[in-house]
Amino acid sequence: MNNNDIDAFFAMAKQEAKKLLSLHSCDEESNADYRNLRKKLEKAAERKVGLLARGELKLGEVANECDFVESEAYFSAVFEGDYNPYLYASFFLYHWGLYVYSTGECLSGARFMIRASACAGNWKGARERDEWLQVQGVAKQTKIDSGKKVGEGRAAYFQPVREELVRLLMKECPAEGWRFKTKAAEAVSGKLQIFIDTHELELKADNLKRTILEWSSGRYPDVEAAFAKVVRKND
């Protein structure tokens, strides 16, 4: 590979890294957050690369950061759930690649650009996964809320039927009461169906007895209380 080929390869790797580090979200608020984060992390990465290039590291600062910046980002992502070190790593490797290329180590510079692209891809993938999960959560909650509204609408629709059921239980109850709930439901279901048909409500006759028993199971306290009054305690 001649110098022209190496330069072309480096330029391609650099362009790909820049593209992956570019803004990609359509959400304006997310864009603003990303710009602030990008500015902060890129500034930190440029500072570190500058210190390394000039040999001006302070006591305690690591001289071979390019060797472990990716593994550190991986550790933060897997064990701490923090993916932003991947973004820092991509900026660090990008600017370090520019510096290495400027020293004449063209292939090494290109390799750093490729590593920068990989880190940027990891960060973007993690961010997009979080956004997808958030959208799924919103969609799930919307579905739940819609289901609640439908349920509330059905409850209101059948409220007159439940009121008539309570009235019939009180009126039709024999002096000794009914021995079982099922007997009480059977006794009033015929007249209750006439009420339903008269008011043109949609409740099928073959489901009526089962519906009455479901209403008596505690979901509707007024119906439950009515059954408690008309059904005899065990003898």
PyMOL commands that set and color helices and strands:
alter all, ss='L'
color gray80, all
select helices_A, chain A and resi 3-20+28-54+65-80+84-102+106-157+159-172+181-198+205-219+221-230
alter helices_A, ss='H'
color red, helices_A
deselect
rebuild
show_as cartoon
